[in-house]
Amino acid sequence: MTPIGEMLPAEPPCAVLEYSITMAARLLDGKALAEQIYGDLRDRVAALIPARGRAPGLAVLMVGDNPASAAYVRNKERACERVGIVSFSRHLPADTPQEALVEAIHALNRDDRVDGILVQLPLPTGLDGNALLLEIDPDKDADGLHPVNLGRLVRQEPGLRSCTPAGVMELLAANAIDPAGKRVVVVGRSILVGKPLALMLLDANATVTIAHSRTPNLADLCRQADIVVAAVGRPGLITADMIQPGAIAIDVGINRIEGPDGKGKLVGDIAFDEVAAIASAITPVPGGIGPMTVALLMANTVRSYEWRTQPA
């Protein structure tokens, strides 16, 4: 989602938090907060259905047989069940042409039962995810990445917000971390996370710097920050010598690497063990921003449902 969907893969539902050090940092638990959000959304939906005449609906289009994508779609379907959202997921063959996907999106745009639409990435070779994003009705853009919704964010107008950045902001707020007046370095400039998150932080009165692959002296820049957000997809990029003591470390990266035992494991862009020893607060991987992304996808769908079904 720079295309659609998620810049970084959602975390598997069975992920377990395992940390072996004595931490100085407070753990910002996205998994626990996501559970609270699901409960709140479930209550909202249950209260609205009698008056609105139907439940919210989310459509996820998946093309091909990518096993990781299939797992992520199942994760979203389970989240829908927990909230009371009807899932209209469609699994299309890998050889589905672009034109057929466009027509499928147009049909969902016209379907009054559907309040949110997203296309699961990655797409098979030859398909243009960015072009498909433009075909989604902005008011059903569950990922919040349509140019209209990004424009609404720039203009501070109501609209669906990009799920991962919105999840970061929700996690900060739930932990009483106010960005106002703080120096924030966002490492990563993607349209999925870095750019919209910078705008959200600016709206929250933070002083924001966006760093990227051509930023010189990244370590010096990060050491000046009260909050460091890493969202580039490079395991362990942010190390302890890049964080000032007492800073807050937000890890949006999700990277699958092979451990010493030969088994795959998930790690973030922040070297967790060493940074947790000096930061005042840190998000884990898994269990931090990943669960928040899915929770905010559900929140966007419910928000669209509320707007679209409100009495005239």
Buried (B, 14 or more C-beta within 10 A) or exposed (E): BBBBBBBBBBBBBEBEEEEEEEBBBBBBBBBEBBBEBBEBBBEBBEEBBEEBEEBBBBBBBBBBEBEEBBBBBEBBBEBBEBBBBBBBBBBBEEEBEEEEBBEBBEEBBEBEEBBBBBBBBBBBEEBEBEEBBBBBBBBBBBBBBBEBBBEBBEEEEEBBBBBBBBBBBBBBEBBEBEBEEBBBBBBBBBBBBBBBBBBBBBEBEBBBBBBEEEBEEBEEBBBEBBBBBBBBBBBBBBEBEBBBEEBBBBBBBBBEEEEEEEEEBBBBBBBBEBBBBBBBBBBBBBBBBBBBBBBBBBBBBBBBBBEBBEEE
